[in-house]
Amino acid sequence: MYKIAAFLCCLMLCLVQVRAQEVQPPPTPAKQEPAKKAEEKQPEKTQKAPPANRMQLSVKAVDAGGAQVLRRYNFRQALPDSAEALKEVRALVYRLQQDAFLLASADSLYFGRDTLHVKLYVGQPFAWAQLRNGNLSEGILVEAGFREKFYNNVPFKPAEYVKLQQRILDYAERNGYPFANVWLDSVSINGNQVAATLMVEKAFAVTYDTLEIVGKTKTQPKFLMRYLQLLPGQLYNQDQINASERMLTQLPYIKATRPAQVRFTSDKAKVYYYLEDRQANQIDGVVGFLPDPNRQDKLLITGEANLNIRNIRGSGKQLGLQWRRVSAGSVVLNGEYLHPNFLGSPFEVGTKFSLLKQDSTFITVQPRLQLGYYTLKYGKFSVFTEWRNSRILSEVSPQRLQQLDLADAQTTTYGLNYLWNNLDDFYFPRRGRLLELQFSAGTKKLLRNADLEKSFYDTLDMKTSQLSLSLRLENFLRLGKNSALLTRLRGEALLNDQIFLNDMYRLGGLSSLRGFDDYFFYASSYAVGTLEYRLFTASDSYALLFYDQGYYRSDLERLSAEDYPFGVGAGISFSTAAGIFQLVYSLGQSEQQSLSFKYSKIHFGITSKF
């Protein structure tokens, strides 16, 4: 009885092998020959291999019951050679054993010319009579999905038991017991009915000791420990270790040189990360040439400058500034500062600032304060508040104000932001996804303009509610060793009963809809889909082909419009001694611009990192 129990336990752990077989030679011909000649020819027949690419497989059950079961299984009957035929037999036996026919085996095998003949013993299917809970806690029962009623008079399938065992061990690893063990106790066999008790031994609880960084990096272990949420004294969690490696790819200033390692000493776990700094601080500039709308056959030079200082003193702090001249008299200025682990907490405090001056029409200032929190599995959650102040410049005539195109307004909003990112590289991803969602709500107040009579505002709501939504979804699909396909969807929507031109989103340019001037379109809602193919010539160099398809609506009080603009083009990005050189050529078409080389856009620049 104990031998049978031990045999079944081995089967339940999927340590099943096909019984070793002896290959018998084909039967001798009916024609009689002298004994001496027969002895000389017999070895030649035994050693002769079946012809290549002509091997047939014939499987027959040893009894009628086995033949009935065998009809339910499909297997290849024409194989390229004898080795593949033997593999097919092993696979068939394994499938039977996984379907509760634990004693299934190939009793005999022999070659006959171009056919492998197999006599297969199937046997009776085993079933659970009962699987009792030994010492599993309620938490383990819920996480593993174990209920005794699920194991009453059901087929005994080793693979399902192994999955149950793995779920229990995974739960133990997530809760500080990486050395837990699961086994069956009190095993009894009555015919083909199996009864047992499920037991678990947690061993001892393991907690984190310290985090060690190995490699040439200035990143402080204290910062990394809080960012990855691996705090001393916290219970060991294997899922947390796995998720931490994904979180490292979201940091632009470090790179993992090898997978993390965990070393256990008594009841303590020390985690080792092998990191090195990468050039992430950035100074770059881009020069663009656009047709000058005010002068025929002339070009308008636009520009952009960026400064990003990351991982200041190894603490993860970041500072960024951006200046752009998008057209004559129009300027964009953006700034950002991020402070992780604020006052030793797991929260990240950030502030943003943006300024837009649209020629001599209006100027908008928009500061923002946010509080973020990283989670290992679910990404980053942020809450924020934003103040928006838009003022009309003195050059605007009162007649245009009366058309309800522009208005002085102050808006205060509160919102939520969610970011999930598993891209395999921060700068040059080839695989993974990025998802960002944002929702905000607030109040917009109109401010009276001194150039207009007070009665003008009698027909307007001076205080209204405002909602905004935004989405960004990117997916990188690796097509081969050196190529990737990017699919991207970006969109925003502004919901308010009174929308003015200086409230709207700005669309167009290299960062949104290529083939058009920067901030070419005014939109109260828009969506842009992108299909981009990248062919990498090095880890930081590639050529690209793209197609951008856009849609936008512009809902003003007295005028509304919509359009489906699109842009196509190509570009290159490659490394030089001075930095990364970028060149993008694009064409765009909309109701306001025809698809013509006359309106093509060329952008190029150097991105240097230090």
DRENFI-465092 format. One record per residue (C-alpha): residue in one letter; x, y, z. Coordinates in steps of 0.02 Angstrom, whole numbers, plus 32768, in hexadecimal, padded with zeros to 4 digits. Layout:
! residues N
aXYZ
...
//
This chain:
! residues 610
m800080008000
y808B807A802A
k80E180567F86
i804380827F27
a802D81237F8C
a80E081577F6A
f80C881317EB2
l802C819E7EA8
c807F822F7F03
c8109822E7E82
l808782337DF9
m802F82C67E4A
l80CF832A7E44
c80D5830F7D87
l817282A77D94
v812C822A7D19
q819481D57C97
v816C81597C0E
r81A880AC7C3A
a824D80817BE8
q823080137B53
e82977F9B7AEB
v828D7FB07A2F
q82707F0779E0
p82AE7EDD7932
p82327EBE78A6
p81F57E097892
t825F7D997822
p821D7D6B7776
a81B87CCB7761
k82367C8476E5
q82AC7C09773A
e83677C1E7726
p83FC7BC07769
a84207BE1781F
k84CB7C2D77FB
k84877CAA777B
a83F67CD777EC
e846F7CFF7878
e84D27D707803
k843A7DCD77C1
q83DC7DE07864
p844E7E6778B0
e84407ECD780F
k83827ECF781E
t83897EFF78D6
q83FB7F9478B8
k83A67FD1781B
a834A8077783D
p829F809A77F3
p82A081077756
a82A481C27778
n820282277769
r81978189775D
m817A815B7813
q80C6812A783F
l8084811978F1
s8008808F791E
v7FC4809179D1
k7F4F800B7A12
a7F0A7FF17AC0
v7F257F4A7B16
d7E6C7F3C7B47
a7DC17F767B0D
g7DAF7FF77B99
g7E5380477B6C
a7E23804C7AB4
q7D8380A97AE4
v7DE9812D7B41
l7E6C813A7AB9
r7DEA81717A39
r7DDC82177A96
y7E9282447A78
n7EDF828779D9
f7F94826A79AD
r800082757913
q800581D478AF
a8083820D782A
l812C8243786E
p81CE827A7818
d823D81FB7873
s8244817B7900
a827D81FA7983
e81E282657965
a817581CA796E
l81BA819E7A1A
k819D82517A56
e80E882457A1C
v80D181A57A82
r811981F77B1E
a80A6828D7B06
l800E821D7AF6
v803881BD7B94
y805582607BF2
r7FAA82A57BBC
l7F5582067BFA
q7FAD82117CA2
q7F7B82C87CB4
d7EC682967C92
a7EC182227D2A
f7EFE81827CD1
l7F94817C7D45
l7FCC80CC7D16
a7FCB80E97C59
s806780A77C04
a80AA806A7B5E
d80BF7FB17B81
s81177F837AE0
l81617FDB7A4A
y81AC7F9179AD
f81D77FCC78FD
g818D7F747867
r81D87FBA77C7
d8199807077C5
t81218061785A
l8136806F7916
h80BB7FF87969
v808780217A1D
k80227FBB7A98
l7FDA80377B14
y7F98800E7BC1
v7F1980927BFA
g7ED2804D7C9C
q7E4980957D09
p7E3C814F7D30
f7E62817E7DE3
a7DEE81F27E44
w7DF082537EE5
a7D8B82007F6D
q7DB182937FDF
l7E3683197FF7
r7E2A835E80A7
n7E6F840280EB
g7EF883DD8166
n7F3D848181AD
l7F1B85048126
s7EE485AC816B
e7E4E860B8129
g7EBE868580CC
i7F1685F9806F
l7E7085A58048
v7E2B86437FF9
e7EC8866E7F95
a7EE485BC7F59
g7E2C85A07F31
f7E2984FB7F90
r7D8484AE7FC9
e7D7083FA8000
k7CD083E77F9A
f7D3384067EFB
y7D9283627F18
n7D0482E77F35
n7CF182637EAD
v7D4B82C87E28
p7DD7828A7DB5
f7E8282857E04
k7EEB82F67D92
p7FA083137DC8
a7FAE83B97D6C
e7F1B84027DCC
y7F6783CB7E71
v800D841B7E41
k7FB284BE7E19
l7F5D84B97EC4
q800584987F15
q8054852A7EB7
r7FC985A27EE9
i7FE685767FA0
l80A2858E7F8F
d808986347F33
y801B86737FC0
a809F8640803F
e812886997FDC
r80BF87387FD6
n80A887358092
g8156871980D6
y816A865B80C8
p81D986368031
f820C858B8079
a815D8545808D
n813A8490805C
v8098843C8025
w80778381802A
l7FF182FB8037
d7FDC829F80DB
s7F768206810A
v7F6C81C88057
s7EF98132803F
i7ECB80D57F9E
n7E31806B7F89
g7E2B80247EDA
n7E3C80BE7E6D
q7DFF81377EF5
v7E7F81A77F4C
a7E6481FD7FF4
a7EE382718047
t7EFC830680BA
l7F4B83A68077
m7FD183EE80E9
v8042848680E5
e80DE84AC814B
k810885658149
a81B2854F819B
f81E685FB81DD
a81B986AF81B0
v82398713814C
t824887D1814F
y82AE884C80E8
d8357887C812D
t83A988FF80BD
l83B1892D8006
e845B892B7FB2
i848B89827F0E
v851A89367EAC
g8563899B7E1C
k859C8A487DE7
t850A8AB67E19
k84EE8B4B7E89
t843D8B137EB3
q84268B087F6E
p83E88A627FB8
k83778AC5802D
f83198B127F9B
l830F8A6F7F3A
m82D28A117FD4
r823F8A887FE9
y82198A917F31
l821189D37F23
q81BB89C87FCE
l823789478011
l823F898180C6
p82A68929814E
g823888BE81BF
q81B288AA813A
l817C87F88110
y81D187AE8077
n816787B07FD8
q81A4875A7F39
d812687B77ECD
q816E88597F11
i821C88277ED9
n81DC87FD7E2B
a817B88A17E1D
s821089077E59
e827288DA7DBC
r81E6891F7D50
m81E389BF7DB8
l829D89D87D9A
t827F89E67CDE
q82138A817CFF
l82A98AE07D45
p83048B357CB4
y83A98B4E7D0F
i83D88A9B7D3E
k83E189F47CE3
a83E289437D2A
t847988DF7CED
r843688387D2E
p839D87F67D8B
a838A88197E44
q83C687957EC0
v838487687F6C
r83F5871D7FF1
f83A986D1808D
t840386D18133
s83A1867B81BC
d82F986D681BB
k83378770815C
a8336879580A1
k83B3880C8051
v838B88477FA0
y841888727F27
y83FA88E27E90
y847F88ED7E08
l8471899D7DC0
e84D48A1D7D62
d84B28AD37D38
r847B8B017C89
q84898BAD7C3B
a83E08BFA7C62
n84018CB17C82
q83CE8D097BE3
i83F38DA87B86
d83AF8DB07AD7
g836E8E267A55
v83078E1279B8
v82FC8E8A7926
g82668E8978B1
f82438EDF780B
l818F8F0C77E2
p81418F757757
d812890277794
p806D904F7788
n8092910A7782
r8117910776FA
q810F90A1765B
d81A19031762C
k81F0904D76D6
l82148FD47763
l81EE8FEE781A
i826F8FA87892
t82288F5A792F
g82868F0B79BE
e82828EA37A5B
a82F98E8E7AEF
n82F08E0E7B7B
l834C8DF87C1F
n832E8D5E7C8B
i83948D377D26
r83688C8C7D6C
n839A8C2D7E09
i83E28CC57E61
r84668C887EDD
g84278BD77EC9
s83828BFE7F20
g830E8BEC7E89
k82E08CA57E83
q82C08CED7DD6
l82BD8D9C7D8D
g82848DC47CDD
l82728E627C73
q82328E757BC1
w822A8F0D7B51
r81DB8F0E7AA5
r81BB8F927A22
v81318F4979B8
s81118FDE7947
a813290977938
g810690E379E1
s80C9903E7A2D
v812D8FF27ABC
v81188F597B2D
l81728F477BD3
n81608EAA7C40
g81B18E7B7CE4
e81A98DE37D57
y81F48DAB7DFD
l81DC8CFE7E4C
h820D8CD37EFE
p81FA8C197F29
n81EF8BD57FDB
f81B68C7C801E
l81E78C8A80D7
g82138BD180D8
s81668B9B809E
p813F8B2E8006
f80E98BC37FB2
e812F8C2C7F24
v810D8CE77F24
g81148D427E7E
t80F18DEC7E36
k80D98E207D82
f80CF8EC77D2B
s809C8EF27C79
l808E8F977C1E
l80478FB47B70
k804F905B7B18
q7FED90597A76
d803790E87A0C
s7FDA91877A3F
t7F3591327A69
f7F3D90E47B17
i7FB0909D7B9C
t7F8990087C0B
v7FE48FD77CAB
q7FC18F2C7CF7
p80198EF17D97
r7FF78E457DE2
l801B8DEC7E87
q80108D2E7E92
l802A8C9F7F0C
g80578BF47EC5
y80658B437F09
y80B78AAD7EB3
t807189FE7EC4
l80CF89627E93
k804489127E2D
y7FD2899E7DF8
g80428A2F7DC6
k803D8AE17E05
f7FA78B3F7E4B
s7FA98BFC7E5E
v7F338C817E9E
f7F4B8D357E69
t7F068DE37E6B
e7F1D8E5E7DDD
w7F028F187DC9
r7EEB8F617D1C
n7EED901A7CF8
s7ED090557C46
r7ED3910E7C1A
i7EAE916A7B77
l7F3991DC7B3C
s7F1692947B1A
e7F2E92817A5E
v7E8A92217A4D
s7DFA928D7A11
p7D5692997A73
q7CFB925D79D6
r7D5291B679E0
l7D2991A67A98
q7C7391C17A6F
q7C7B912B79F8
l7C9790BE7A92
d7D3990787A4B
l7DA490B17ADD
a7D8790D77B95
d7DE990F97C34
a7DD090667CA9
q7E1290117D45
t7DFC8F557D5C
t7E1F8EEA7DF5
t7E178E2E7DE0
y7E3B8D917E46
g7E628CEC7DF6
l7EA58C3B7DF3
n7F2F8BF47D86
y7F5D8B3E7D6B
l7FFA8B007D12
w80278A4B7CEC
n80C88A237C90
n8120897F7C68
l818B89B97BD5
d8230895D7BCC
d829589FE7BB9
f82748AB37BE8
y82C18B047B4C
f82C08A7D7AC5
p82358A007AEC
r8216896B7A7C
r8196890D7AE4
g811189377B65
r807F89AC7B87
l80608A557BD3
l7FB78A927C10
e7F8E8B3D7C59
l7EE08B787C8D
q7EB08C1F7CD7
f7E0E8C6B7D17
s7DF48D177D62
a7D618D827D97
g7D558E357DD1
t7D0C8EE27DBE
k7D2D8F677D3B
k7D0F901F7D61
l7D0390A47CDB
l7D5A91497CFE
r7D1191EC7CC0
n7D7492457C3B
a7D8093037C4D
d7D70931A7B8F
l7CC092D37B90
e7C22931A7BDA
k7BDF92C97C77
s7B3E929A7C1E
f7BA092277BAA
y7BB591A97C38
d7AFC91A57C62
t7AE091197BE4
l7B7490B17C21
d7B88903B7CB4
m7C1590857D1A
k7C338FE27D77
t7C258F357D27
s7C5B8E827D4C
q7CE08E347CE0
l7D188D807CC3
s7DAC8D3E7C60
l7DE38C8F7C2C
s7E838C527BDE
l7EC88BAB7BA1
r7F718B707B64
l7F8C8ABB7B2F
e802B8A787ADF
n805789C77AAC
f8100898E7A6A
l810188E97A0E
r81AA889D79E7
l81A5885B7935
g82548813792D
k830188267973
n831588D87932
s8266891D7914
a81CC89527975
l811E89927950
l80D48A2079B7
t80188A3879C2
r7FDE8ACF7A25
l7F3C8B257A50
r7F338BD07AA2
g7E9B8C387AC5
e7E518CC17B34
a7DA48D0A7B4D
l7D6C8DAD7BA1
l7CB88DB27BE0
n7C708E5F7C04
d7BD78EC07BCD
q7C428F587BA0
i7CE38F2E7B46
f7D518FB87B02
l7DE38FB37A8A
n7E638FCD7B13
d7E188F3B7B77
m7E378EBC7AEF
y7EBC8E397AD6
r7F418E587A53
l7F658DD179D5
g7FEB8DBD7950
g80A68DAE7945
l812C8D2E7966
s80E98CF97A11
s80318CE179E0
l7FFC8CE27928
r80908CE578B1
g80838D397807
f803D8DDC784F
d807F8E7578A6
d808C8E717963
y7FE68EA079B3
f7F948EA87908
f7EE78E6E7942
y7E758EAB79CE
a7E108E1B7A17
s7D938E057AA2
s7DA88D487A8B
y7E1D8CE17A1F
a7E688C357A02
v7F068C0579A4
g7F338B547973
t7FE58B28793E
l80308A9578E2
e80EE8A9B78E0
y816F8A1D78A5
r821E8A2778EE
l82B589CD78A6
f834589CF7923
t83F689D778E1
a843E89DF7992
s83FA89E07A43
d83E38A9E7A39
s83CD8AB9797D
y833C8A967909
a82E08AC9786B
l82248AE1786F
l81898AEA7801
f80E88B2F784B
y80328B57782C
d7FCD8BCA789F
q7F108BCF7892
g7EB78C5778F2
y7E088C92791C
y7DD78D327974
r7D418D9C799F
s7D418E5679C2
d7CA28E8D7A1B
l7C938F497A31
e7BF78FA97A63
r7BD28FE379B1
l7C3A8F6B7949
s7C658EB3794B
a7CD58E4D78D9
e7D1D8DA078C8
d7D9D8D4D7858
y7E028CAD783C
p7EB58CE77819
f7F418C6A77FD
g7FFD8C6D77EA
v807D8BF7779D
g81398BF97798
a81E08BAC77C4
g82748BD27831
i83198B98787A
s836B8B9F7924
f84218B6E793F
s84AF8B8A79B8
t85438BFB7996
a85D58C3679FE
a85738CD27A2B
g84D08C787A54
i84388C3079FF
f840E8C7D7956
q83578C807924
l83068CA6787C
v824C8C977855
y81F88CC177AF
s81398CC677AA
l80A38CF5773F
g7FF48D1A777D
q7F458D337738
s7EAB8D857781
e7E1F8DF9774C
q7E978E8A7767
q7F318E3D7716
s7F438DD37679
l7FB88D3F766B
s80498D927612
f81058D98761D
k80EF8E547626
y80AF8E4076D8
s81288DB9770F
k81798DC677BA
i822F8DA277E4
h826E8D987896
f831F8D6E78CB
g838B8D827963
i840F8D3C79D8
t83E68CEE7A81
s847D8CE87AF4
k847E8C8B7B9A
f84F68C937C29
//
